[in-house]
C-alpha cells in the first residue's frame, strides 16, 4: 500500500452498456456504494464488475500491458495494412483485452491451470504473484506459494518431509506423520519454471496438479481447489528436463508474455524512481475473499452456452480426429489409433487420398481434441462471458478463448498444404491466429452447409432424447429406416470429412439404440 | 474558528501511517481542486471524535478505523474541493453504534455511509425513521454482522419495498428482541407469527391489525421534471402477478406493501393487459381515482393512474 495513483480504481462502470442479466432486487444492495466495499459479506453479486476492475488495474497500472489481442467488435472495425507484406492491424470497435492479463484473471476465477510462457524478465512470475495477492494472500504467503523449479528439486522439497522422530519410532507406515509444505493448502499455487523440475518430482507434482492431493509414505494430503500458474521460457515442453506429457496435458490454458513496448519507458522509469512494487499496492477494493471467488465460480458455471454456439463448437471439434487410412474398423479410423501403435503419422496420412488437403481442416492437425480439452473450453468460454458482464456466452467468447485453451492441445501438422498457401506461412509460428483461423474456416463451412437449418441429425437426436417409453415397434422401425436411408444417401454422394465421420458414428449409435429397444419390445411381447 | 482538538488514539494512528497518508494527500492535491488544509480540518471535526469514541471501547481498533475513515473521507472529499462533510445522520449512527464500529472498523462505517446514500436517493423512503430505528435495534444485536443485517431489514420497513423478500429472511435470523423491536412488537415471542403473517400478505401489519379494504396506501411516481420518473401520465399493466408502469418510453416495476412503494426500472412486460374500463365504484370512491384511465390488480394490490397526474395510486384491496 502506498502511492495512491497505483491504487486508484475506475469509478465508472468498466463495461458500460454490458448486457446485464436481470437481477432480482437484493437487500445487500443497501450497503453498496462509493465508500469502500461496505458490507463485504453481502457483496456477492456484481462480482463481474469487480473482476473487470481487477483486470484494468493490472493491465493499466501493475504490469503495463498495452495490448488488445482479444478483440471484440460491435460494428465493423477499422483495418489498416502495414508494411510491404500488408500486415493487418485491426482497431476493434468494442472493449478488447490483453490476453496476458485477462487469461490469468479468468484462471483465478475458474481455478484451473494456466501456463505463462515467454522470455525471461517479461512478467510471467510477477503476473502469477499478483493473482495470489488478488486472491487475498499477503506477500509473504504468496512467496510461500511459489515453488521454484530447479534441477535438484526433490519430492520432499515439493511436498514435505516425514517427521524424523516418527521415522525412528514408527512401527508401521501409518504412524509416520508428514510435515506437509504449507503451499499445498493454498488456493493459488505457482510453479515457477516448471520445465526445470526433474522428471521424478514432476510426477509428484502431477498428482497434486491433476488430482488435488499429495501422497507420501502412504499418507495423503487433500488440497483445496486452487488456481494454478506455471511459468516456462518456452511452450514446446523442453527445458532442463522434458516435461512429461501427462503434466503438459493437464495445463488448461496457455498465454504468452508479450514484449515490452519501449514507448512506455516513461512509466517504467516512474516505477524505478518511485521504487514501486505493484504487489505492495494492490487496492483493497479488488482483493477477493474466498467466498467471493466461490460465488464467482458458481456464477460462471451458471452462464449458459446457447445451442447455436454449442453446435458450432461440435462442428469445429468434429474435423480433427478422423484419419481414414488409420484402421479397418470404422470407429478406429482416428489419429489416436496411429499414435497408440507408435506408427509414423506422415506415412499413414500420406495414404489418405480423395480430399482437398488444403481445404480439409482435419489435415492441418496431428491429433483431435480430448474430453478434458472440451470441458475446459466450456469453462473458459463461460468465464469470458461472465467477465464481460453477460450471462449468455456468445460465439465471439468461444472464438476468442479457443486459441488459448487449445494452444497446446491441438498439434498442427506443419507439412499440411494449408500452410503453404499464400498468406498462411505465419500461421506455422502463430498458434493463436492459426486456431482462430481454423475456427473461422469451420464456421464458414458450417454456414455454407446451412447446418442451423438443415442438419438431419438434430431431429433424430431430439426424437431419441424425448425417450423411448411408449414408442411402438412400428415407430421404431420407421426411425430405423430413416437412419438407414440417410446413411445410404451419404454413402453414395459424399467424400468423408471429419464432421461427416462423426455424424455417421452418431447415426450408428442411434441405430443401435433403436435396435436394442426393438429386441426388448419383442422379448416383452409388446405390440 | 477554533480548531477541534485531536485525541490521542487518532493522533497515534495518524503518526503510524504518516508517510502513507501524506503521500495520498499529496497525490490528491496534485490532481488539482483539492485543498489539503480543508481536508485536514474535516478530519479533525468529523473523523477524530469518532475514532476516539471507538477507541474507548477497543483501543486496538483505532488504526484500522482511522484507515477506513481516511479512505472514506478522502473519496468523498475529492468531489468537493477537499471538504468532507458527512450527514448528521451518519455521524449519529457512527456515535450510536460505536461498539459495532469498533468491532468491524473496515465494514461498518462504509456500510452506514453507503446505506444512507442509497436510502436518500430512493423516493418516499423514510430516512429519519430508519436512522432512529437502527439506533434502537442495532444496539440489541450481538455483533456487527447482525447489526448491519438489521439495518437492511429496517430499510424495508422504512419504505424500500423491493427488499421485502430478503428482509423477511433476515428478520427471521435476528435475535428475537431485535426483530421484535424492528417490527414494533412488545413480545419477542410473537415475532415468528408476525413474520408468517407478513410473508403471506403484503398489506399485513406486524401486530395483526386489519385495516379497511380497499385502502389507499401510497402514491408513487411523479413528473420527471420534479424528480419523479415519468415524462407522461403513466399506464399500468399486470403480467403474471407483477405490476408495471410506463410513461410510453420506459417501463418500471412496482413493488408495494404495507411499508412502502418503490418503482424500479425494468425491461417491462411481454404482453398482458391493463384494464382500460371503469374501476368499480368501491375504488372510485378513493381519493384521486374517480377519473382513472389505467389500472391493474395483482396479488391484492391495485395500481391506478389518471390522465392528469404523473403519480400512481397504490391501493390495498
Interface residues (C-beta under 8 A of the other chain):
Chain A: X1 X2 X3 X4 X5 X22 X24 X25 X26 X27 X28 X29 X30 X31 X32 X33 X34 X35 X36 X37 X38 X39 X40 X41 X42
Chain B: X20 X23 X24 X27 X28 X68 X71 X72 X75 X76 X106 X107 X109 X110 X111 X113 X114 X115 X117 X118 X119 X145 X148 X151 X152 X153 X155 X156 X160 X162 X163 X165 X166 X167 X170 X255 X264 X266 X267
